[in-house]
Amino acid sequence: MLMRNLKMVGMVSIVAMTAILASGCGVKSNVSTDSSAPSASTSSNISTASTAPAQSSAAPKDKELVFYSAEGFDKDIAAAFEKKTGIKVNLVDDSTGPLLAKIQAEKSNPQWDVAWFDGPSSMQGLDNQDMLNKDFVPSNTTNYTDLGKKLLPSDHAYFPITVTAAAAIGYNTTLIKDSAALPKDWSDLLKPEFKGTFAMNNPSISGPTYTTVLGLMQLQGGIPQGEDFFTKLKGNGLTVFDSNGPTLTNLSKGTMKFAFAQDSAIIDKINKKEPFKIIYPASGVSTLSSNAAIDAKAPHMEAAKLFVDYLLSVEGQKVASSSDDGDAYFQSIIQGAPGKEGIRPDGIKWNTEDPVFGAEHENEVKQWFTKNIVQK
């Protein structure tokens, strides 16, 4: 999320993108440092029926778990869970591309228990390979809002934890002072008065941007119509930077007047006194969920189940939203845990996408975008 340049989806996508993302930001860190391989799982004493939420045991047998995460507040969450349960959390913190490559490399002998990162299509790619546990429904899934319920996959292979807008339109208020001069929707940027004034991230490098691109294509009626839309945007001066970092830096410098970026990244900049405001387009924004999943062969299955249930709890959500990290500017999908207040206007149209379709078409969309938008 935010500056991490995340989320590559599916086995083919992961292999294709590993070389690009291997040098990306993110470092490993442990809440409890333990570089040795995790021990074998003990048998779980948590109910795992797929038809009803499971209740957590008060006396877990597992004493540790391995947590792969690309979320900015993961250290806070891990520390709070460890303090609450006594279960040692071995955190591997990195951007999504390297984590997905690591997960693939460990497919036959997984070293992780829980993974958490942005993008349902990313998780769906793992689900398509039967790599995720599907026989567990956390008790706290009853806390979902209507949007959270809508994002939950029917096979319970992964669980949405938070949402942001994959992209909204940020603008520089020192350059644009007249609200009448603002675009109201994505298609407005095709008008001559906006020529050469806007930028976005590269979906092959910035994980949230794939969700943005696919969502805009679907708003146009499908991938072919979406390709035509982006071709027209390019013709009207669209600039593509690698990630939120350079995109928002150019917005701050005034090189660009407008930028498509994950809304939590823009909100973070606003709270750091950048002269930005946000437009939520009338036709809607693509809902980007962060999702947690348990490995189908998790070495510490019981602890993993307890941890995912904690992520969905009001307590866990409050830990996340109280973080100082920019990722904490999420929209809550958990009842009773409203998140940071007053950071988004009412009335945002949250468009959702089919993660199965997203995983199936990711390579196609990214390759087309690279050839026809980035390289031209």
C-alpha positions in Angstrom: 0.0 0.0 0.0 1.0 3.6 -0.4 4.8 3.8 -1.3 5.4 0.1 -1.4 4.6 -0.4 -5.1 2.7 -3.6 -4.4 0.8 -6.6 -5.4 1.5 -8.8 -8.4 -1.0 -11.5 -9.0 -1.0 -15.2 -10.0 1.9 -17.5 -10.7 2.7 -16.3 -14.2 2.5 -12.6 -13.0 4.8 -13.3 -10.1 7.5 -14.9 -12.2 7.2 -12.1 -14.8 7.4 -9.4 -12.1 10.0 -10.8 -9.7 13.0 -9.3 -11.6 11.3 -5.9 -11.6 10.3 -5.9 -7.9 13.2 -7.8 -6.4 15.0 -4.5 -5.8 11.9 -2.7 -4.5 11.4 -1.2 -1.1 10.7 -3.2 2.0 12.9 -4.9 4.5 12.5 -8.0 6.7 11.8 -7.4 10.4 10.7 -9.5 13.3 8.5 -8.6 16.2 10.3 -11.6 17.7 13.4 -12.3 15.7 13.7 -15.9 14.7 15.5 -16.8 11.5 15.2 -20.5 11.9 12.6 -22.5 10.0 9.3 -22.7 11.8 8.5 -26.0 13.6 5.8 -28.4 12.4 2.2 -27.5 13.2 0.4 -29.0 16.1 -3.1 -30.2 15.5 -5.7 -27.4 15.8 -8.4 -27.4 18.5 -10.3 -24.6 16.7 -13.6 -25.5 15.0 -13.0 -25.3 11.2 -16.5 -25.8 9.7 -16.9 -23.8 6.5 -20.6 -23.2 7.2 -20.3 -21.3 10.4 -17.8 -19.0 12.0 -15.2 -20.7 14.2 -14.7 -19.8 17.8 -11.1 -19.2 19.0 -9.7 -21.5 21.7 -8.6 -19.9 25.0 -5.5 -22.2 25.2 -3.7 -22.4 21.8 -1.2 -25.1 21.4 1.0 -23.2 18.9 3.4 -20.8 20.5 4.5 -19.0 17.4 3.5 -18.1 13.9 5.2 -16.7 10.7 3.5 -13.6 9.3 4.3 -12.4 5.7 3.0 -8.8 5.3 3.2 -5.8 3.1 1.0 -3.6 5.3 2.5 -0.4 6.9 1.1 -1.1 10.3 1.9 -4.8 10.5 4.5 -4.3 13.3 1.8 -2.7 15.5 -0.7 -5.5 14.8 1.9 -8.2 15.4 3.0 -6.7 18.7 -0.5 -6.2 20.0 -1.5 -9.8 19.1 1.7 -11.1 20.7 1.0 -9.2 23.9 -2.6 -10.4 24.0 -2.0 -14.1 23.3 1.6 -14.8 24.2 2.1 -16.2 20.7 5.4 -15.2 19.2 5.0 -13.5 15.9 7.8 -13.8 13.4 7.2 -10.9 11.0 8.6 -10.8 7.4 7.8 -7.4 6.2 8.3 -6.7 2.5 6.5 -5.4 -0.6 4.0 -7.7 -2.2 6.0 -8.8 -5.3 8.9 -10.2 -3.3 6.5 -11.8 -0.8 4.5 -13.5 -3.6 7.7 -14.8 -5.1 8.8 -16.1 -1.8 5.5 -17.8 -1.3 5.8 -19.5 -4.7 9.3 -20.6 -4.0 8.1 -22.3 -0.8 5.0 -23.8 -2.3 6.0 -27.4 -1.6 7.4 -26.6 1.8 5.7 -23.5 3.1 7.4 -21.5 5.8 4.6 -19.0 6.4 1.3 -19.2 8.3 -0.5 -15.9 7.5 0.0 -13.5 4.5 -1.5 -10.0 4.3 -1.3 -7.6 1.4 -3.4 -5.5 -0.9 -5.3 -6.7 -3.9 -7.9 -9.5 -4.1 -6.6 -10.6 -7.5 -3.2 -11.3 -5.8 -4.8 -13.6 -3.3 -7.0 -15.1 -6.0 -3.9 -16.1 -7.9 -2.8 -18.1 -4.9 -6.3 -19.5 -4.4 -6.4 -20.7 -8.0 -3.3 -22.8 -7.2 -5.0 -24.3 -4.1 -2.4 -22.8 -1.9 -4.8 -21.3 0.7 -6.7 -22.8 3.5 -10.5 -22.9 2.9 -11.9 -24.8 5.9 -12.0 -21.9 8.4 -14.4 -19.1 8.9 -13.3 -16.7 11.6 -15.9 -15.8 14.2 -15.3 -12.1 13.6 -16.5 -12.3 10.0 -19.9 -11.5 11.7 -18.4 -8.0 12.1 -18.3 -7.2 8.4 -20.2 -4.3 7.0 -22.2 -4.8 3.8 -19.2 -3.9 1.7 -17.0 -6.3 3.7 -19.5 -9.1 3.1 -19.5 -8.3 -0.6 -15.7 -8.6 -0.8 -15.5 -11.9 1.0 -14.9 -14.8 -1.5 -17.4 -17.6 -1.3 -14.7 -20.2 -0.7 -13.3 -18.4 2.3 -9.8 -18.7 1.0 -8.9 -15.1 2.1 -10.5 -12.4 4.2 -10.7 -8.6 3.4 -9.4 -6.6 6.3 -9.4 -3.0 5.1 -10.2 -1.1 2.0 -9.0 2.1 0.2 -9.6 3.6 -3.2 -7.1 2.1 -5.6 -7.0 5.5 -7.1 -8.7 8.9 -6.8 -7.6 12.1 -8.5 -5.3 14.3 -6.4 -4.7 17.8 -7.4 -2.4 20.7 -6.4 -4.3 23.5 -4.8 -1.5 26.1 -5.4 -2.0 25.6 -9.2 -5.8 25.2 -9.3 -7.9 27.5 -7.1 -11.1 27.5 -9.1 -13.3 24.5 -8.4 -15.0 25.0 -11.8 -11.7 24.1 -13.4 -11.7 20.6 -11.8 -12.6 17.4 -13.5 -15.7 15.7 -12.1 -15.1 12.3 -13.6 -12.3 10.2 -15.2 -13.5 10.9 -18.7 -13.2 14.7 -18.2 -9.4 14.3 -18.5 -9.9 13.6 -22.2 -10.9 17.3 -22.6 -8.3 19.6 -24.3 -8.0 21.9 -21.2 -6.4 19.0 -19.3 -3.9 18.0 -21.9 -0.5 17.2 -20.4 -1.6 18.0 -16.8 -2.0 14.5 -15.3 -0.1 11.4 -14.3 -0.5 8.0 -12.9 1.6 5.0 -11.7 2.7 2.0 -13.8 0.5 -1.0 -13.0 3.4 -3.4 -13.6 5.3 -1.8 -10.7 2.7 -0.3 -8.5 0.3 -3.0 -7.2 -2.8 -0.9 -6.5 -2.6 0.6 -10.0 -3.5 -2.7 -11.7 -6.8 -2.6 -9.8 -7.2 1.0 -11.0 -6.5 0.2 -14.6 -8.8 -2.8 -14.6 -11.5 -0.9 -12.9 -11.4 1.9 -15.4 -11.4 -0.6 -18.2 -14.6 -2.2 -16.8 -16.2 1.3 -16.4 -15.7 1.7 -20.2 -17.5 -1.6 -20.8 -14.6 -4.1 -21.0 -11.0 -4.5 -21.8 -11.1 -3.5 -25.5 -13.1 -0.4 -24.6 -10.7 0.3 -21.8 -7.7 0.0 -24.1 -9.3 2.6 -26.3 -9.9 4.9 -23.3 -6.2 4.7 -22.1 -5.0 5.2 -25.6 -7.0 8.5 -25.7 -5.7 9.5 -22.3 -2.2 8.9 -23.6 -3.0 11.1 -26.6 -4.1 13.8 -24.2 -0.8 13.8 -22.5 -1.0 11.1 -19.8 2.4 10.7 -18.0 3.3 7.4 -16.3 5.7 7.2 -13.4 6.7 4.1 -11.6 4.9 4.5 -8.3 3.2 6.9 -5.8 6.6 8.3 -4.8 7.5 10.1 -8.1 3.9 10.6 -9.1 3.0 12.6 -6.0 6.4 14.3 -5.9 5.7 15.7 -9.4 2.3 16.7 -8.2 3.9 18.5 -5.2 6.4 20.3 -7.5 3.7 21.4 -9.9 5.1 19.4 -12.8 1.7 17.8 -12.8 -1.6 19.4 -11.8 -3.5 16.1 -11.3 -2.5 12.6 -10.3 -4.2 9.2 -10.1 -3.0 7.6 -6.8 -4.3 5.5 -4.0 -6.4 7.8 -1.9 -4.7 6.8 1.4 -1.4 8.0 -0.1 -2.9 11.3 -1.0 -4.6 11.6 2.4 -1.2 10.9 4.0 0.4 13.7 2.1 -2.4 16.1 3.0 -1.9 15.3 6.6 1.8 16.1 6.1 0.8 19.5 4.9 1.2 19.0 1.1 -1.1 21.4 -0.8 -3.3 18.6 -2.1 -7.0 17.9 -2.3 -8.9 14.8 -3.6 -11.6 14.3 -6.2 -13.6 11.1 -6.0 -14.9 10.7 -9.6 -18.7 10.5 -10.1 -18.6 7.1 -11.8 -16.8 5.7 -8.8 -13.4 4.4 -7.6 -12.1 0.9 -7.6 -12.2 -0.7 -4.2 -8.8 -2.0 -3.2 -9.0 -4.5 -0.3 -6.2 -5.7 1.8 -6.6 -9.4 2.4 -5.3 -11.9 4.8 -5.0 -15.6 4.1 -3.7 -18.8 5.8 -1.4 -21.2 3.9 -3.1 -24.5 3.2 -0.1 -26.2 4.8 0.5 -23.7 7.5 3.1 -24.9 10.0 1.2 -23.3 12.8 -2.4 -23.6 11.7 -4.0 -23.0 15.1 -2.1 -19.8 15.8 -2.8 -18.6 12.2 -6.5 -19.0 12.7 -6.4 -17.0 15.9 -4.4 -14.3 14.2 -6.7 -13.8 11.3 -9.7 -13.7 13.7 -7.8 -11.0 15.6 -7.3 -8.9 12.4 -11.1 -8.9 11.9 -11.8 -7.9 15.5 -12.7 -4.4 16.6 -9.6 -4.4 18.8 -7.3 -5.4 16.0 -8.9 -2.8 13.7 -8.4 0.0 16.3 -4.7 -1.0 16.6 -4.3 -0.6 12.8 -6.2 2.7 12.5 -4.2 4.2 15.4 -0.9 3.7 13.6 1.1 6.7 12.4 1.7 4.9 9.1 0.0 6.2 6.0 -1.6 2.8 5.5 -3.8 3.6 8.5 -5.9 5.9 6.4 -8.2 3.0 5.4 -12.0 2.8 5.1 -13.2 0.4 7.7 -15.3 -2.6 6.7 -15.7 -3.8 10.3 -18.7 -2.7 12.3 -17.8 -0.9 15.5 -14.4 0.1 14.3 -14.9 3.2 12.2 -11.2 4.0 11.5 -9.9 7.5 11.4 -12.7 10.0 11.3 -13.3 12.7 8.8 -10.8 11.7 6.2 -13.2 10.9 3.3 -16.4 12.6 2.2 -19.8 10.8 2.3 -21.2 9.5 -0.9 -18.2 7.9 -2.5 -19.2 5.3 -5.1 -17.2 2.1 -4.3 -16.9 -0.1 -7.4 -15.9 -3.7 -6.8 -14.3 -6.0 -9.3 -14.3 -9.7 -9.8 -10.9 -11.0 -8.5 -11.2 -14.2 -10.6 -11.5 -12.1 -13.7 -8.7 -9.8 -12.4 -6.3 -12.7 -11.8 -7.2 -14.2 -15.2 -6.5 -11.1 -17.2 -3.6 -9.5 -15.2 -0.8 -10.5 -17.6 -2.8 -9.4 -20.6 -3.7 -6.0 -19.2 -0.2 -5.2 -17.9 1.6 -6.3 -21.0 -0.8 -4.2 -23.2 -0.3 -1.2 -20.9 3.5 -1.5 -20.9 3.6 -1.7 -24.7 1.0 0.8 -25.7 1.1 3.4 -22.8 4.4 3.2 -20.9 6.7 2.6 -23.9 5.0 5.1 -26.3 
